[in-house]
Amino acid sequence: VGAGAGLVVGAAGAAGVLAVTTPAKPAEVVKVAEPPAAVAPVAQAVSDLPPTMRRVTLNINGKKHDVTVDVRMSLWEVMTYELGMAGANLGCDRAQCGACTVLLDGRGVNSCAVLAARLGRGQKILTVEGLGKGNRVEDLHPIQRAYWQEGALQCGLCTRGLIMSTYALLSTNLSPSEDQVRDALAGNICRCSEY
């Protein structure tokens, strides 16, 4: 390309076709006055976080928790690893066993499948830790107490999820039929056969 362009320019010059012109005047630079020092600059909406992180405020058991989370972290991971909570167990990590069930605005959800970064807009999260008023038997929620009194647990992996699914059912239906109970608990699997 360079040799071809040089050949064309050389040929045009030899033929007397080239015209010599003077370069154009450079454009004037207009200087904009700086704002007075008293005027604060407008805050930019640029976050100091990497694109894979979010700041959220999670309302768990009536208490607000400000956390910075990776956008790929599940609610279960944030509750367990970031907040040190034990209100849900991790069974399958595939939203199939129900061991990690918590209530999100009154509805049972698998906390292993809910991304924490999608929360923090006022949703109320309730775990099994938020049901009772203490550690004594008399402080337990009636559902927790019933599970304890009836020995409705063995290894305990599924128990928290079953209690939360039971709580969600009884919050909307105080007198469910057996079929309704079976349907409400269908998402909870017990590994050791105790259910």
Buried (B, 14 or more C-beta within 10 A) or exposed (E): EEEEEEEEEEEEEEEEEEEEEEEEEEEEEEEEEEEEEEEEEEEEEEEEEEEEBBEBEBBBBEEEBEBEBBEEBBBBBBBBEBEEBEBBBBBBBEBEBBBBBBBBEEEBBBBBBBBBBEBBEEBBBBBBBBBBEEEEEEEBBEBBBEBBEEEBBBEEBBBBBBBBBBBBBBEEEEEBEEEEBEEBBEBBBBBEEBB
